[in-house]
């Protein structure tokens, strides 16, 4: 049941991204181009997302646990560190240069655009590298605290 609901949710999300034209890198790049051909229409997509998230978090706060899981997995970090700033910068540069962010890129795979396949491949490679880097960082911290 959980897998079916996840699949349906993913399809609805992908359709929404496609309808909003977020799978079109030119649309996204024009949104980010404040000094050129600025296209403010994605503000409404962002606004819709903020409203849904606002309502969703209010509902979550009132529940003991999710409908299909034993507990909630909410963010717990409260500080801004080098990894957060670096990751955000890499994400922003990648988004601005390519016109893709992860959700729309995955949804865009359905259209067979070669640019999307290159982006998703690079995104997966980056995630693997980041995981390896974090593992090495944890091992270094563990070794130095054992000394």
C-alpha positions as CSV (number, residue, x, y, z in Angstrom):
1,X,0.0,0.0,0.0
2,X,2.8,2.4,0.9
3,X,4.5,1.8,-2.5
4,X,1.3,2.5,-4.4
5,X,0.7,5.7,-2.5
6,X,4.3,6.8,-3.1
7,X,3.9,6.0,-6.8
8,X,0.7,8.0,-7.1
9,X,2.2,10.9,-5.1
10,X,5.2,10.9,-7.4
11,X,3.1,10.8,-10.5
12,X,0.9,13.7,-9.3
13,X,4.1,15.7,-8.3
14,X,5.6,15.0,-11.8
15,X,2.5,16.1,-13.5
16,X,2.4,19.3,-11.5
17,X,6.0,20.1,-12.4
18,X,5.3,19.4,-16.0
19,X,2.1,21.5,-16.1
20,X,4.1,24.3,-14.3
21,X,6.7,24.0,-17.1
22,X,9.5,23.4,-14.6
23,X,10.8,20.6,-16.7
24,X,11.7,23.2,-19.3
25,X,15.2,24.5,-18.4
26,X,14.7,27.7,-20.4
27,X,11.6,28.6,-18.3
28,X,13.6,28.1,-15.1
29,X,16.6,30.0,-16.4
30,X,14.4,32.9,-17.5
31,X,12.9,33.0,-14.0
32,X,16.4,33.3,-12.6
33,X,17.5,35.9,-15.1
34,X,16.5,39.1,-13.3
35,X,18.5,41.4,-15.6
36,X,17.5,39.8,-18.9
37,X,14.4,38.0,-20.0
38,X,12.9,37.6,-16.6
39,X,9.8,35.4,-16.4
40,X,8.1,35.8,-13.0
41,X,5.5,33.1,-13.6
42,X,7.3,30.5,-11.5
43,X,6.7,32.7,-8.4
44,X,3.1,31.3,-8.5
45,X,4.5,27.7,-8.5
46,X,6.7,28.6,-5.5
47,X,3.8,30.3,-3.8
48,X,1.6,27.2,-4.3
49,X,4.4,25.0,-2.9
50,X,4.8,27.2,0.2
51,X,1.1,27.2,0.9
52,X,0.9,23.4,0.6
53,X,4.0,23.0,2.8
54,X,2.6,25.5,5.4
55,X,-0.7,23.6,5.6
56,X,1.1,20.2,5.6
57,X,3.4,21.1,8.4
58,X,0.4,22.3,10.5
59,X,-1.3,19.0,9.9
60,X,1.9,17.1,10.8
61,X,2.3,18.9,14.0
62,X,-1.1,17.8,15.2
63,X,-0.5,14.1,14.5
64,X,1.2,11.5,16.6
65,X,2.6,9.6,13.5
66,X,2.2,9.5,9.8
67,X,-0.5,7.4,8.2
68,X,1.9,4.9,6.6
69,X,4.9,4.9,8.9
70,X,5.8,4.4,12.5
71,X,7.2,7.9,13.1
72,X,7.9,11.3,11.4
73,X,11.4,12.0,10.0
74,X,11.5,15.8,10.3
75,X,14.7,17.9,10.1
76,X,16.5,18.3,13.4
77,X,19.5,20.4,12.5
78,X,19.4,23.9,13.9
79,X,22.7,25.4,12.9
80,X,24.2,26.6,9.6
81,X,27.5,25.0,8.9
82,X,30.1,24.9,6.1
83,X,28.5,21.7,4.5
84,X,25.1,23.4,4.3
85,X,26.4,26.6,2.7
86,X,28.6,24.6,0.3
87,X,25.8,22.3,-0.7
88,X,23.4,25.1,-1.1
89,X,25.9,27.0,-3.3
90,X,26.5,23.9,-5.5
91,X,22.8,23.3,-5.8
92,X,22.1,27.0,-6.8
93,X,24.9,27.1,-9.3
94,X,23.8,23.8,-10.8
95,X,20.2,24.9,-11.0
96,X,21.1,28.2,-12.6
97,X,23.5,26.8,-15.2
98,X,21.4,23.8,-16.2
99,X,17.8,25.0,-15.5
100,X,17.0,21.8,-13.7
101,X,16.5,21.0,-10.1
102,X,16.2,17.4,-8.9
103,X,12.4,16.9,-9.0
104,X,11.7,18.5,-12.4
105,X,14.8,16.7,-13.8
106,X,13.5,13.3,-12.7
107,X,10.0,14.2,-14.1
108,X,11.7,15.3,-17.3
109,X,13.2,11.9,-17.9
110,X,9.8,10.9,-19.2
111,X,10.3,13.3,-22.2
112,X,13.6,11.7,-23.2
113,X,15.5,15.0,-23.4
114,X,19.3,14.1,-23.6
115,X,20.1,17.2,-21.4
116,X,18.0,15.7,-18.6
117,X,19.8,12.3,-18.7
118,X,23.1,14.1,-18.5
119,X,21.9,16.2,-15.6
120,X,20.4,13.3,-13.7
121,X,23.6,11.3,-14.3
122,X,25.7,14.1,-12.9
123,X,23.2,14.5,-10.0
124,X,23.5,10.8,-9.1
125,X,27.3,10.9,-9.4
126,X,27.4,14.0,-7.1
127,X,25.2,12.3,-4.5
128,X,27.5,9.3,-4.5
129,X,30.6,11.5,-4.2
130,X,28.9,13.5,-1.4
131,X,28.1,10.3,0.5
132,X,31.7,9.0,0.1
133,X,33.0,12.4,1.3
134,X,30.7,12.4,4.3
135,X,31.8,8.8,5.1
136,X,35.4,9.7,5.0
137,X,34.8,12.8,7.1
138,X,33.0,10.7,9.8
139,X,35.9,8.2,9.8
140,X,38.4,11.0,10.2
141,X,36.4,12.5,13.1
142,X,36.1,9.1,14.7
143,X,39.9,8.4,14.4
144,X,40.9,11.8,15.8
145,X,38.6,11.4,18.8
146,X,40.0,8.0,19.5
147,X,43.6,9.5,19.7
